Amino acid sequence: QVQLVESGGGLVQGGGSLRLSCEASGIIFTINAMGWYCQAPGKQRELVAEITSGGTTTYSNSVKGRFTIARENAENTVYLQMNSLKPEDTAVYYCNVRGYYIGQTYWGQGTQVTVSA
């Protein structure tokens, strides 16, 4: 079965950096895109960044210029480099993999990122 294993979350001071990693295994379909979403307490899960198999990236306005998403296609691994972190970035970050067809969407278990003021 498909498994997404995330790592790299933690506690950091404002202005600091963290790097999240997500490795997908058990993939038997063609991946369209891999990405990261975040969910803060009391809020809906929202897109942080996504990268397609062709390398096209999408970022939320709140992280543009601070976060960078990268992907190793051969390893089915996606990274999120987070710089200049702010307290409002505090959330659980979820890795996402999606294929080209309905139902081909999978989520990781989530990793907590906490940014102190």
C-alpha positions in Angstrom: 0.0 0.0 0.0 1.0 3.6 -0.4 2.9 5.1 2.5 4.2 8.6 3.0 6.8 9.1 5.7 7.4 12.6 6.8 10.3 14.0 8.8 11.9 17.2 9.8 9.3 19.1 11.9 10.1 20.6 15.2 10.3 23.7 17.3 12.3 26.7 16.0 12.6 30.4 16.8 11.1 33.0 14.6 13.5 33.7 11.7 14.9 30.2 11.8 14.8 27.4 9.2 13.5 23.9 9.0 13.6 21.3 6.2 10.8 18.8 5.8 11.2 15.6 3.9 8.6 13.1 2.6 9.3 9.7 1.1 6.6 7.9 -0.7 6.6 4.1 -1.1 4.2 1.6 -2.6 3.4 3.9 -5.5 2.0 1.9 -8.4 0.5 4.8 -10.4 2.1 7.7 -12.2 2.6 10.6 -9.9 1.2 13.9 -11.1 2.3 16.1 -8.2 3.8 16.0 -4.7 3.2 18.8 -2.2 2.8 20.1 1.3 -0.3 21.3 3.0 -0.6 22.8 6.5 -3.4 22.8 9.1 -3.4 25.2 12.1 -5.7 24.6 15.0 -9.3 25.6 14.1 -8.4 26.1 10.5 -8.9 24.1 7.3 -6.0 22.3 5.6 -4.5 24.5 2.9 -1.9 24.2 0.2 1.6 25.4 1.1 3.5 24.3 -2.0 3.3 21.8 -4.8 5.6 20.5 -7.5 4.6 18.5 -10.6 6.5 15.8 -12.3 7.6 18.3 -14.8 9.0 20.6 -12.2 6.2 23.3 -12.1 5.9 24.8 -8.7 3.0 26.5 -6.9 3.3 28.3 -3.6 0.7 30.0 -1.3 1.2 33.7 -1.2 2.1 33.6 2.5 5.2 31.5 1.9 6.5 32.8 -1.5 10.1 33.9 -1.2 10.6 32.0 2.1 9.8 28.4 1.3 11.2 26.2 -1.5 9.9 22.9 -2.6 12.0 20.3 -4.4 11.6 16.8 -5.6 13.6 13.7 -6.4 11.4 11.9 -9.0 13.4 8.8 -9.0 13.2 8.5 -5.2 9.5 9.6 -4.9 10.7 12.1 -2.4 9.7 15.7 -1.8 11.3 18.4 0.3 10.2 21.7 1.8 12.9 24.1 2.8 11.4 26.7 5.1 13.4 29.8 5.8 12.5 33.0 7.7 9.9 31.1 9.7 7.2 33.1 11.4 4.9 32.2 14.4 2.0 32.2 11.9 3.7 29.3 10.1 2.9 27.1 13.1 0.8 24.1 12.0 0.8 20.5 11.2 2.4 20.0 7.8 1.1 17.1 5.6 2.7 15.6 2.6 0.5 14.8 -0.3 0.9 12.7 -3.4 -1.6 12.7 -6.2 -1.9 10.9 -9.5 -3.9 11.8 -12.6 -7.1 10.0 -11.7 -9.8 10.4 -9.0 -8.9 8.4 -5.9 -5.2 8.7 -6.5 -4.6 11.0 -3.6 -2.6 10.1 -0.5 -1.6 11.9 2.7 1.2 11.5 5.2 0.6 11.4 8.9 1.6 15.0 9.5 4.6 16.6 11.2 4.3 19.4 13.7 6.1 22.7 13.0 6.1 25.2 15.9 7.6 28.6 15.5 8.2 30.7 18.6 8.1 34.4 18.7 
